[in-house]
Amino acid sequence: MTPRIEALFNDALIAAAARTPRGPTPAHTDFHVHRDNPFCGDEVSVDLVLGADGRIATAAVRARGCLLVEAAATVLAEAAPGLHPCDIAEAARHLRAMLKTNAPPPGSPWATLDMFSAISSTPSRHSCALLPFESVEKALGSPLVQGSLCKK
C-alpha cells in the first residue's frame, strides 16, 4: 500500500470494519432499506426495530464492500440503539459536512465519525462512508415515512 493510501485507512477504520455486523435480519422490522453503489459494488441493508417510544430498539446493519462502507455500517449499528430514526439522517448531514467542508465531528453518540476525516481530501471515497447513513436518510425523506417517524 502506498503511504497516501495507508493514511486513508487509519487504525480506527480498520478496527470498525473488523466489527462489521454480519447477523441475520430480524424476523420483524419496522423499517428496512437496501441500497448499493453501482460504481463500486458496495451494498448496505439497514433494518430497524422500533420500541414503543419510537426509538430504535435494534439496528441490524449489514454491509458488503470496501473497508469504508463496512466501518460506516459498524458506526451506525453501534450508535443507533436508543436513538430516533431521524437522528441517523442528522448524522448523515454531519458526516457530509465533515467530508466536504472539514466541519468538526459531531458529539456523542456520533463522535466516532471522526475516523472518516482522513478521507475528506479524497472525494471519490465519500460515497463509501456515506452509503449506510444516506440510505436511511433517503428512505426517511419520503413524505409517508417522514410524517410517521420524524416527528420528535
N, C-alpha and C positions, 0 to 999 in steps of 0.2 A: 504494500500500500504506500502511496506517496505521502509525504508529510502533510500536504494540504488535505488529502482525503482523511488521513488519520485524525487531523484536528476536528473534522466534522463529526467523527464518531467517538465522542468522549466516553469515559467510563460509566457515567450515569445513563447514557443512552444504551450502551451495551447491556448494562445490568437490567434496565427496564425491559428491553426487548427479550432478554432471557426469561423474564417473568410473564411473558405474554400469555393471557388466558387461553386455554385450549379445551375448556369444558364443553359439555353439551348445552344445547338450547333448553331453557326451562320449558316445562310442559305447558305452562300458561304464561303469556306475556301480555302486557298492556300496550306495549309499544315495540315495533320492530322496524328496522331499516337495514337494507343491504345496499352497498354501493361499491363500485370499483373505479379504478383509474385506468381508462383504456390505453393510456400512453405507456404505462409501465407494468400493468398487471396486478398492482396492489388491490386487495379486496378487504372489506370490513363489513361485519354484521354486528348490529347492536340490538339487544333485546333488554327491555327494562320491565321490571315488575314493580308496580307502584303500591305503596301502603295505603291505608285508609285515609291518611292525611295528604295524599297526592305526592308524597316524596318517594324517591327511589329506594325500594327495599332491596332489590337485587339488580345488578348490572352485569349482564353476560355480554362480553365484547370479544369477538373473535376476529383476528386479522391474519392475513396471509400476504406476504410480500417482503419488502425491504425492512431493514432494521428500524428505520424511522417510523413507518406505519405501525410496526409491532410495538415500539416503545410508546407511541402516542395512544395506542389501544390500551396498553397497560395503565398509563396515567389516567385515562378515562375510567377504566374499570375499577381502579383503586380509589379514586376520589368521588365517584358518583353516589354510592350508597349514602342515604341521608339527605341528599340534595334534591332540589326540584328539577325536573327535566329541563326547564328553561335555563337553569344555571349552566348546563352544558353549552347551550348556544352562546351564553355570555363568555364562557371560557374560549370558544372559537374566536370571538371578537378580540379577546385579549391576545391569544396566540397569533392571530393575523397581524395585529398591531406590533407585537414583538418582532415578528419576522420581517415585516415590510418597513417599519419606521423606527426600529430599535427601541420601542417603548419598553419600560421596565416590566418585569414579570408580575403577574397578579399575586396577591397574597394567598393565604390558605383558603381553600384546600387545593388550589391550583399552583402553588409555588414551585412544584416540580417541573412545570412547563419551562422553567429557566434553562433546563438542559438543552432545549431546542434553539437557544440563542446562537449556538455555534453554526447553525445553518442559515442565519439571516443574510449572509453575503452570497448565498447560493440559491437564487430564486427557483431554479429548476427542482429543488428538493422541498420547497414549501408545501406543495400539494400532498406530499407523502405524510408529513407531520399533521397536516390539517384534515386529512381524509376522515378519520373517525369523528372528529368534532363537527366538521361541516356536514357530514351525513346526518347527524342528529339535528343540526341547525336547519338544514334544508327541509327535513321531514317536519320539523316544528313550524316551518314557515307556511304550511298550508292553512287556510282560514279555519277549517274544521278542527285540526289539531290545535292550532294556536288558541282558538276560542275555548277549548276544553282544558288544555294543560297549562297554558302560560298566564293564567290569572293568578296573581300572587296575593 
